[in-house]
Amino acid sequence: MDQENIEIIHESLQRCNRDPRFMDRFYETFLNASPEVAEKFAHTDMKRQKRMVAASFYTCILAAEDVPYAAAAIKHLGEMHRNLAIRPALYELWLDSLVEAVAACDDVFDDRVEDSWRQVMRSGIEQMLAMYAVQG
């Protein structure tokens, strides 16, 4: 992964985290993206879920930098999602919802920032989806 994209997303994430509404915006958008998404989270502890997803952003960044333990964590997430019957199409809704939240919370959001988020997160998504082909 291009180091410039990693730096852009890391700096953007720092800016987003300054906005206490960042994760709420993300989940509001994501849960409204599809009835299927809302159903998947119907019985979820959202405080805990938000902490896990916030950590996964950094995990994706580290995996994009080829940090071995991060790649293993991404694979584990893929296995969990496969076992939870998360359809691959939902990942695009997730990414679109994330980018929408970033656009709302990052005061220097532009096309470069969006492209960096999409590239780095899509790299993690692709690694997770690879686990769908592995028999558990």
Number of C-alpha atoms within 10 A of each C-alpha: 13 11 9 10 21 20 14 16 25 17 14 22 19 11 17 21 16 11 13 10 13 21 22 15 18 22 20 14 18 22 20 13 16 12 10 14 17 15 11 13 13 11 8 10 9 13 10 10 14 15 11 11 12 14 11 18 18 16 21 24 23 19 23 22 16 12 13 10 12 20 20 14 16 23 21 15 19 23 21 15 17 21 11 10 11 16 13 15 8 15 17 13 18 20 18 17 21 23 20 16 22 26 19 17 23 20 11 13 16 10 10 13 21 19 15 20 25 20 18 22 26 17 17 26 22 15 20 24 21 14 19 20 10 10 7 8
